[in-house]
Amino acid sequence: MKDGGGRAGCLEAWLYNHADAARRSFRRRVDAPGQTLIMIAVLGFILALPAYLWLLLDNARALSAGIDHEPRIALYLDDTDADALADATARITALPGVAQVTPTGADEALDEYRASLPDPALLDWLEGNPLPAIIEVVPRERTPEAVAALESRLAMLLPEAVSVSDHEWVRQLQALHAAGLRVLLVVAGLLALGITLILSVAAASELRERREEIAISRISGATDRFLRRPSLYGGLLLGLGGGVFSLILLGAGVILTQAPVEAAAAAFGLPLVFAAPEARVGLILLGTGLVLGWIGARLGSGAALRE
Amino acid sequence: MIRLQRVTKRFDGGSEALSNVSLRVDAGALAFLTGPSGAGKSTLLRLIARLERPTRGRIMVNGKDLETLPRSEVPRFRRSIGLVFQDHRLLFDRPVHANVALPLEILGYRRGEARKRVRAALDKVGLLQKENAQPQTLSAGEQQRVGIARAIVHRPALLLADEPTGNLDPRLSREIMQLFLDFNRVGVTALIASHNLELISGLGKPILHLESGNLEARHVTQARSAG
C-alpha cells in the first residue's frame, strides 16, 4: 500500500492545512467563549490606553501647529540714536527669513508710554529717557526652528541687543509634546511586552492541553510547524479581536471625554478640538493587535513544543 | 525494508535494552517479535520508527539510514510508517473518525477525500458503524481496532505494532492478528511485537526471539520461512 492517489498537491495540501488550522483555531475560540472574550477584553484595554493618550497628545500638537499666531522677535537696543537704528533696521531687513521689520526709536517709545499713562506728568520726574530703542522683527516662517534660527542670526548681527521672542511658549509646548511622546512610547512598549507575554502564556497552556494529540501527531509525522499552526491562528484571531475591541473603546473614550477636555482647554484660552481618530489609527491598532498576537503565540508555542 | 546492523541501545541509567542486534526484514514480509517483558521488543520498534536513537550500530529503513537522516526529514520518514500501540493511544476528546483521520490531516488530505479513506480503513477493521462514536464508549478490542485503522489509513509501506493484542481475549486477539495478515497480503511490510507465543506460532510467519536484548541475526524474507 503506497501513499498517493487523491492526496492534494504539495501547495494545495499546505494551503488546506492552513485553512484547516484556521478553522480549528476559530472553533476552539468559539467553544470557549468566556476565555476568548476575557483575552480580547484584556488586549483591547491594553491597546486602547496608549492609543487614547496618543490621540490626546496628537490633538495638543495639532493645537500648537494650528494656532494662527504671528511670531515676533523684539530687539531692545540701549543708547541708540536715529542713525544707528536706521542702520540696524537696514541690516536686519537684508537678512534671510525676515518678513517685516518695524523700528521704534527710544523717544518715540517714551512718547507712546507717556500717552498710555493716566497722568503723563509722572514721567517729568525722570532724568533723560530710560527706554531702549526697539526693533520688532516678524520672521517669514512660523515654525519654532525658523524663529530660533532667525534669533541666532540677529544675535550675531547685533550682539549688544537684548532679544525677546514671544514664540517661546510654542517651543515649550513642542518640548512638552516631545517628552509626552517619549513617555508614551515607553509605556506602549511595556504594554506591548505585557500583551506578548499574556498571549505567549495562553498559547503555551493551550498546547500543553493538546499534549497527547501532539505526541500522537509527532509519531504520525507532524512537523513542529504543523503543530504550531493552530496556535498562531489563535494568536492572530485574539490579536484581531483585541484590535477591534480597542477601537470601540477608543471611540467610546473620545465621545465620553470630548466635552470636558475641550472645556478644560477653552478655560486656558486654547481652541482645542478633540477629534475622533482617523482611519489610519484604526489600521495601526488592528495591525499592532495582529502582529503582537502572532509574536506571542509563536513564542509560547515554540516554548511548549520544546518541552 | 528494515535492516539493523549490530545495534545496541543503552539507556541513561546504564541498562542495555538491546545488545548488538542484527536483523533484516525484506519489503512485503511480516515477522513477529517475541520475548518476555523487558526483552527489548518495544525499544527495537521505537528505534525503527526513529522515536529513539541507537547507542551504536546502524539502522536502515525503507532505504534511509536513520543515523544520517536530518532532523527536518524525520516527520516525512514517520509518515511512511504506521504505528500501533498496546494502549491504543486514542484521543478521547474527538469521535472515532477524527482519531483515524489524524495522519491524513498531517498529510493535507481534503476533508471529503479524508472521510472516504477513514471510512475505508474503519470498514477494513469492521468498525464502520462506529465512526461517529466517542472512543470511551467502545470496548477494548474496538479501541484497538480504531488504533489499527489510524495506523493504516494513510497506507504506510511499513506497519509496526507493539503488543497489539496485549489486553484482549483470545478470540479478539486472533481477529486482530488476522487483520495484520490481511494487510501483509496486500503488500504492507509488518513487524509485530507480541509475547503471545501460542497465538503467533500458529500463523505460519517468522518469529524473532528477543531475550535480554539479544537477538540471533535473522533475515526475514517475503516467503514463509526465515533464514
Interface residues (C-beta under 8 A of the other chain):
Chain A: M1 K2 D3 G4 G6 R7 A8 E12 A13 W14 Y16 N17 D20 E212 E213 A215 I216 S217 R218 I219 S220 G221 A222 T223 F226
Chain B: A49 L51 P75 R76 F77 R78 R79 S80 I81 L83 R89 L91 D93 L102 P103 E105 I106 L107 G108 Y109 R110 R111 E113 K116 R117 R150 I152 H154 R155 P156 A157 F183 V186 G187 V188
